[in-house]
Amino acid sequence: MKQQVALAAVTTTAATVMAVVALVRQYWKAKQDRQWGKCQRILRKFARDCSTPVPKLWQVANAMVSDMGASLSSSDEATSSLNMFVSYASPLPTGINEKGMYYGVNLRQTKILMVCGRLQGKNQPISDLYVDEVPIPSTVMIGTSQELYDYIAAELVKFLSAHPEKDDEASANDKKLGFTVSSGDDQSTAISGSNIKLKNFAADTTPCVNQGVKDLITGMNRALEKHGLKLRVHALQVDDIVGNLAGGRYYDKDCVAAITLGMGTNAAYVDTTQSAPRWHDSLPKKGEIVVCMEWGNFNTCHLPITQYDTSLDAASSNPGHRIFEKMISGMYLGEIVRRVLVRMAQEAALFGQNVPPKLLIPYLLRSPDMAAMHQDTSEDREVVHEKLKEIFGITNLTTMTRELVAEVCDIVTERGARLAGAGTVAIVKKLGRIANRRSVIIMEGGLYEHYRIFRNYLHSGVWEMLGNELSDNIVVEHSHGGAGTGPLFLAASPTPDS
């Protein structure tokens, strides 16, 4: 009898334990379902806020066209989010007559890139292309401007010795040297101590040339002569995008614009002198000019700005500025994704009950890593798992969670690429070429070159805006000649009186 009672008690206890376990499982399952539902709601709202249907893209494009006109206007009453300037007022290469060896220098934040190559005219590609990059020593970085010029000239002596001209190309006359300055991620170029501050020299009242540019050309030519080099600075640009545009024009006479989509972003296009009344008195009476847009500054109420963009901007070093850049450039895409994931982790326990500490570190998710996760085609999204573990220390992710992370990347990428496409269409519309003329747009930068899905979204956005009838009039393609060749093409540009 006692054994029966004991057995019944054990059975009852076991049943109770099983019931409790079932209730606990049911509770956690219900909680997880609620949390997952919360993640899905956050995702859906984010997707709605980021949506870029064709009417929205045209609103953005038309607003940019309006701002472009206002920025070039001579009226003091015209207002614009853009601060465009005439960056170049000399003819660009034609691709027909440029023959021989040309040289270029690209001054970067901490490095010098030297390039030389042989152009053969008739739109033929570069041959015998050589590129060399050397660091700028810290002692030179904090030295005088002339010390920097002397260092560049000394490095050019070594570079030209390693890559000499052919005997039949040697000339008693000085060769032309193209010279560009690349800004850093903060969109400014300033080498401490050397007093080189070369961003937007032309943005005030005098296009193309002012005292700072003149001083650099004079100092650089003095250093070249001192080191016995038969080179003279022919063209100097404070943004190497103009060099990319010169390369595009060398290969195709219909090239009208160049766009950089990398860690930062910018655009430049070819127009006529009559289109820039703001500088009417200081420009040639006729001919082509290159207008640098500084389009990262573009802003309009039509941009699909979300709460994550607003918080990113508020925490940035330049709140209220470069809004367009913060939505489309490689510097910020990964950070937007991180901010969305943080909210999901905090409000819906996406990565467990505790928010991973590294997830709270701003800008830890770089765009190349974001692209790798987004473009992961493995069945279980293994690359997503590896990247989240490597960057944030997040492990034990379900396939559903990995898919959700990839969806966030897709939303951010699609919006950024399609907005860049709207900007591309805006340039061509400003030039009045959409309906009846072929226009080639040159793209440069790692975001466009290496992020396949971003590139595809940009192209499809342009196509959707223009439709079947007009989409063939805009040709978007990667720049020719290779990275760093812009100064070389500037050197090949004819002088204005030729």
C-alpha positions in Angstrom: 0.0 0.0 0.0 2.8 2.4 0.9 4.6 1.6 -2.3 1.4 2.5 -4.3 1.1 5.8 -2.4 4.8 6.6 -3.0 4.5 5.7 -6.7 1.4 7.9 -7.0 3.2 10.8 -5.3 6.2 10.4 -7.7 3.9 10.3 -10.6 2.0 13.4 -9.5 5.3 15.2 -8.9 6.6 14.3 -12.3 3.4 15.4 -13.9 3.6 18.7 -12.1 7.2 19.2 -13.1 6.4 18.4 -16.7 3.5 20.8 -16.6 5.7 23.6 -15.1 8.3 22.9 -17.7 5.7 23.1 -20.4 4.3 26.3 -19.0 7.9 27.8 -18.9 8.5 26.7 -22.4 5.2 28.2 -23.5 6.0 31.4 -21.7 9.4 31.8 -23.3 8.0 30.8 -26.7 5.3 33.4 -26.4 7.9 36.0 -25.3 10.2 35.1 -28.2 7.3 35.4 -30.6 6.4 38.8 -29.2 10.1 40.0 -29.5 10.4 38.7 -33.0 7.1 40.4 -33.9 8.6 43.6 -32.5 11.7 43.2 -34.7 9.5 42.7 -37.7 7.4 45.8 -36.9 10.6 47.9 -36.5 11.9 46.4 -39.8 8.6 47.1 -41.7 8.4 50.7 -40.4 12.1 51.3 -41.4 11.4 49.9 -44.9 8.4 52.2 -45.3 10.4 55.3 -44.1 13.2 54.5 -46.5 11.1 53.7 -49.5 12.0 55.4 -52.8 9.2 55.0 -55.3 9.7 56.7 -58.7 7.6 59.8 -57.8 9.8 60.3 -54.7 13.0 60.0 -56.8 11.7 62.6 -59.2 10.9 64.9 -56.3 14.5 64.6 -55.1 15.9 65.0 -58.6 13.8 68.1 -59.3 14.8 69.7 -55.9 18.4 69.1 -56.8 18.0 70.7 -60.2 16.4 73.7 -58.5 19.2 74.0 -56.0 21.8 73.7 -58.8 20.3 76.6 -60.6 20.1 78.7 -57.5 23.7 78.0 -56.6 24.9 79.2 -60.0 22.6 82.2 -60.0 23.9 85.8 -59.7 20.9 86.7 -57.5 21.6 87.3 -53.9 18.0 86.2 -53.1 18.5 82.7 -54.5 18.9 80.1 -51.7 20.4 76.6 -52.2 21.7 73.8 -50.0 24.4 73.4 -52.6 27.5 75.6 -52.7 28.7 74.7 -56.2 31.8 76.4 -57.8 33.5 76.5 -61.1 36.4 74.2 -60.6 38.0 74.2 -64.1 37.8 76.6 -67.0 40.1 75.0 -69.5 39.3 72.6 -72.3 39.2 68.9 -71.4 40.9 66.2 -73.4 39.4 65.3 -76.7 40.7 61.8 -76.9 41.9 62.6 -80.5 45.2 64.6 -80.3 46.6 63.6 -76.9 49.7 61.5 -77.6 52.8 60.8 -75.7 53.9 60.3 -72.1 52.0 62.3 -69.4 52.5 62.6 -65.7 50.4 63.3 -62.6 50.6 63.6 -58.8 47.7 63.0 -56.4 48.4 64.5 -53.0 46.5 62.6 -50.3 46.2 63.0 -46.6 49.4 61.1 -45.7 50.6 59.8 -49.1 51.6 60.9 -52.5 50.5 58.9 -55.6 52.5 59.4 -58.7 51.4 58.2 -62.1 52.6 58.2 -65.7 51.2 56.7 -68.8 51.3 56.9 -72.6 48.3 58.2 -74.4 47.9 57.3 -78.1 45.1 59.5 -79.2 42.0 58.3 -81.2 40.4 57.3 -77.9 42.9 54.5 -77.5 43.5 53.2 -73.9 46.5 54.1 -71.8 49.6 52.0 -72.3 52.7 51.8 -70.2 50.8 52.9 -67.1 52.8 53.1 -63.9 51.6 54.1 -60.5 53.6 54.4 -57.3 52.4 55.5 -53.8 54.8 56.7 -51.2 54.0 57.9 -47.6 54.7 61.4 -46.5 57.2 61.4 -43.5 55.9 62.9 -40.3 58.8 65.4 -40.4 57.6 66.7 -43.8 53.9 66.7 -42.6 54.8 69.2 -39.9 57.3 71.1 -42.0 56.9 74.1 -44.3 55.0 74.0 -47.6 58.2 74.3 -49.6 59.7 71.3 -47.7 56.7 69.3 -48.9 57.1 70.4 -52.5 60.8 69.5 -52.4 59.9 66.1 -51.0 57.4 65.5 -53.8 59.9 66.6 -56.4 62.6 64.3 -55.0 60.2 61.4 -55.2 59.3 62.3 -58.7 63.0 62.1 -59.7 63.1 58.5 -58.5 59.8 57.7 -60.2 60.8 59.2 -63.6 64.2 57.4 -63.4 62.4 54.1 -63.0 60.0 54.9 -65.9 61.8 57.0 -68.5 60.5 58.2 -71.7 61.4 56.6 -75.0 64.2 58.3 -76.9 61.8 59.6 -79.6 59.6 61.2 -77.0 62.3 63.2 -75.2 61.8 66.9 -75.6 63.8 70.0 -74.7 60.6 71.6 -73.6 59.0 71.1 -70.1 56.4 68.4 -69.8 53.0 69.1 -68.2 52.3 67.7 -64.8 48.7 67.2 -63.6 48.3 67.8 -59.8 45.2 66.9 -57.7 44.5 66.9 -54.0 42.3 64.3 -52.5 40.3 65.3 -49.4 40.0 62.9 -46.5 36.9 61.4 -45.0 36.1 64.7 -43.3 36.0 66.4 -46.6 38.9 68.7 -45.9 42.5 68.6 -46.8 44.9 70.2 -44.4 48.5 69.0 -43.8 49.4 70.4 -40.4 52.4 72.7 -40.4 52.7 72.9 -44.2 49.9 75.4 -44.4 48.2 73.5 -47.2 44.5 74.0 -47.0 43.2 73.2 -50.4 39.4 72.6 -50.1 37.1 74.7 -52.2 39.6 77.5 -53.1 37.2 78.5 -55.9 34.1 78.6 -53.7 34.2 82.3 -53.0 34.3 84.8 -55.7 37.1 83.8 -58.1 36.7 80.5 -59.9 39.6 78.3 -60.7 42.4 80.3 -59.3 43.1 82.2 -56.1 46.2 83.0 -54.1 46.5 79.7 -52.4 46.4 77.8 -55.7 48.9 80.2 -57.2 51.3 79.7 -54.2 51.2 75.9 -54.6 51.8 76.0 -58.3 54.7 78.5 -57.9 56.2 76.5 -55.0 55.8 73.2 -56.8 57.4 74.5 -60.0 60.2 75.9 -58.0 60.9 72.5 -56.5 60.7 70.8 -59.8 63.2 73.2 -61.3 65.5 72.8 -58.3 65.6 69.0 -58.8 66.3 69.3 -62.5 63.0 68.0 -63.7 61.6 69.1 -67.0 58.1 69.1 -65.6 55.8 72.0 -64.8 52.4 72.0 -63.1 49.9 72.5 -65.8 46.6 71.8 -64.0 45.9 71.8 -60.3 42.6 70.6 -58.8 41.5 70.5 -55.2 39.2 67.6 -55.9 40.4 64.6 -58.0 36.9 64.1 -59.4 37.7 66.6 -62.1 40.6 64.4 -63.1 38.1 61.5 -63.4 35.9 63.6 -65.6 38.9 64.5 -67.8 39.5 60.8 -68.2 35.9 60.1 -69.0 36.0 62.9 -71.7 39.2 61.4 -73.2 37.5 58.1 -73.8 34.0 59.4 -74.8 33.1 62.9 -76.1 29.6 62.4 -74.6 30.9 62.2 -71.0 29.3 65.0 -69.2 29.7 64.2 -65.5 31.8 62.2 -63.0 30.5 61.0 -59.6 32.5 59.6 -56.7 30.8 57.0 -54.6 33.2 55.8 -52.0 33.7 56.6 -48.3 32.7 60.1 -49.3 30.8 61.4 -52.3 30.9 64.2 -54.8 29.9 65.1 -58.4 31.2 67.3 -61.1 29.8 68.1 -64.6 30.6 69.9 -67.8 28.6 73.0 -68.6 29.0 76.3 -70.6 30.3 79.5 -69.2 26.9 81.1 -69.9 25.3 78.7 -67.3 27.2 80.3 -64.4 26.1 84.0 -64.2 27.4 84.1 -60.6 31.0 84.3 -62.0 30.2 86.0 -65.3 32.9 88.7 -64.9 35.7 86.3 -64.2 35.0 83.5 -66.7 35.9 83.3 -70.4 33.1 84.7 -72.6 32.6 81.3 -74.1 33.7 77.7 -73.8 33.3 74.8 -71.4 33.6 74.8 -67.6 33.6 72.1 -65.0 31.3 72.7 -62.1 32.0 70.9 -58.8 28.7 70.3 -57.1 29.8 69.4 -53.5 26.5 67.4 -53.7 27.1 65.8 -50.3 25.7 69.0 -48.9 22.4 68.6 -50.8 19.3 68.6 -48.6 15.5 68.7 -49.3 12.3 67.9 -47.4 11.8 65.2 -50.0 14.6 63.0 -48.8 13.4 59.9 -47.0 15.0 60.7 -43.6 14.4 58.3 -40.7 14.9 58.6 -37.0 18.2 56.7 -37.4 19.5 59.3 -39.9 18.5 62.1 -37.5 20.3 60.5 -34.6 23.4 59.8 -36.7 23.4 63.4 -37.9 23.0 64.8 -34.4 26.0 62.7 -33.1 28.2 63.6 -36.1 31.0 66.2 -36.1 28.9 68.4 -38.5 25.2 68.2 -37.5 22.9 69.7 -40.1 25.4 69.5 -42.9 26.2 67.0 -45.7 22.8 65.3 -45.2 22.8 63.7 -48.7 26.3 62.3 -48.1 25.2 60.7 -44.8 22.5 58.8 -46.7 24.5 57.5 -49.7 28.2 57.3 -49.0 30.2 54.4 -47.7 31.3 56.2 -44.5 27.7 56.1 -43.2 25.8 53.1 -44.6 27.2 50.6 -42.1 26.5 53.0 -39.2 22.8 53.3 -40.2 22.6 49.5 -40.2 24.2 49.4 -36.8 21.8 51.9 -35.3 18.8 49.9 -36.5 20.2 46.7 -35.1 20.9 48.5 -31.7 17.2 49.4 -31.5 16.1 45.9 -32.3 18.6 44.5 -29.7 17.4 47.0 -27.0 13.7 46.8 -27.6 13.2 43.3 -28.9 16.2 41.3 -27.7 17.3 40.5 -31.2 20.7 39.1 -30.0 19.6 37.8 -26.6 18.5 39.3 -23.3 21.7 41.4 -23.1 22.7 43.9 -25.8 26.2 43.0 -27.1 28.6 45.7 -25.8 30.4 46.1 -29.1 27.2 46.7 -30.9 27.0 50.1 -29.0 30.3 51.3 -30.5 29.6 53.9 -33.3 31.0 53.2 -36.8 32.3 49.8 -35.8 30.3 48.3 -38.7 32.2 49.3 -41.9 30.5 49.4 -45.2 32.7 46.7 -46.8 31.6 44.3 -44.0 28.0 45.3 -44.5 28.4 44.6 -48.2 29.9 41.2 -47.5 26.9 40.3 -45.3 24.4 41.7 -47.8 25.9 39.8 -50.7 26.1 36.5 -48.8 24.5 33.9 -51.0 25.2 30.9 -48.8 22.1 28.9 -47.7 22.4 29.6 -44.0 23.9 33.1 -44.4 27.2 31.9 -43.0 29.0 35.2 -43.9 26.5 37.2 -41.8 27.2 34.9 -38.9 31.0 35.2 -39.3 30.9 39.0 -39.6 28.6 39.6 -36.6 30.8 37.3 -34.5 34.0 38.9 -35.8 32.9 42.5 -35.4 30.4 42.5 -32.4 31.2 39.2 -30.7 27.6 37.9 -31.5 27.2 34.1 -31.7 24.5 31.5 -31.8 22.4 33.2 -34.3 19.4 31.6 -35.9 19.0 31.6 -39.7 16.0 33.9 -39.3 18.1 36.4 -37.4 20.8 36.3 -40.0 18.1 36.9 -42.7 16.7 39.9 -40.8 20.2 41.5 -40.6 20.6 41.0 -44.3 17.2 42.7 -44.9 18.3 45.7 -42.9 21.4 46.0 -45.1 19.3 45.7 -48.2 16.9 48.5 -47.1 19.8 50.9 -46.4 21.6 50.0 -49.6 18.6 50.3 -51.9 17.7 53.7 -50.5 21.3 55.1 -50.8 21.8 53.7 -54.3 18.5 54.9 -55.7 19.0 58.4 -54.2 22.4 58.5 -55.9 20.6 57.5 -59.1 18.2 60.4 -58.7 21.1 62.7 -58.3 22.6 61.3 -61.5 19.4 62.0 -63.4 19.2 65.5 -61.9 22.6 66.4 -63.5 21.5 65.3 -66.9 18.2 67.1 -66.6 20.0 70.3 -65.5 22.0 70.1 -68.8 18.8 69.5 -70.8 20.0 66.3 -72.3 17.5 63.7 -71.1 15.2 63.7 -74.0 17.4 63.8 -77.1 21.1 63.4 -76.4 23.4 60.6 -75.2 25.1 61.4 -71.9 27.8 59.3 -70.3 28.2 59.5 -66.5 31.5 58.2 -65.1 31.4 56.5 -61.6 34.4 56.2 -59.4 34.9 54.8 -55.8 34.8 51.6 -54.0 31.1 51.7 -53.1 30.2 51.6 -56.8 33.0 49.4 -58.0 32.9 46.7 -55.3 29.4 46.7 -54.0 27.5 44.9 -56.7 24.0 45.2 -55.2 24.5 48.9 -54.6 25.5 49.3 -58.3 22.6 47.3 -59.5 20.1 49.3 -57.4 21.6 52.6 -58.8 21.2 51.4 -62.4 17.7 50.2 -61.9 16.7 53.4 -60.2 17.9 55.4 -63.2 16.1 53.1 -65.6 12.8 53.3 -63.6 12.9 57.1 -63.6 13.4 57.3 -67.3 11.5 54.3 -68.6 12.2 52.3 -71.7 12.1 55.2 -74.1 14.7 57.5 -72.4 16.8 55.2 -70.3 19.3 54.5 -73.2 20.1 58.2 -73.2 22.0 58.0 -69.9 25.0 55.6 -69.8 26.4 55.0 -66.3 29.7 53.3 -66.3 32.8 52.8 -64.2 35.7 55.2 -64.9 38.4 54.2 -67.3 42.2 54.2 -66.9 42.3 52.8 -63.3 42.5 54.5 -59.9 44.7 57.5 -59.6 44.9 58.4 -63.3 42.9 61.6 -63.1 46.0 63.9 -62.8 47.5 62.3 -65.9 44.4 63.2 -68.0 44.5 66.7 -66.6 48.0 67.0 -67.8 46.8 66.0 -71.2 44.2 68.8 -71.3 45.0 71.4 -74.0 45.8 74.9 -72.9 42.9 77.4 -73.3 44.5 79.2 -76.2 45.3 76.0 -78.1 
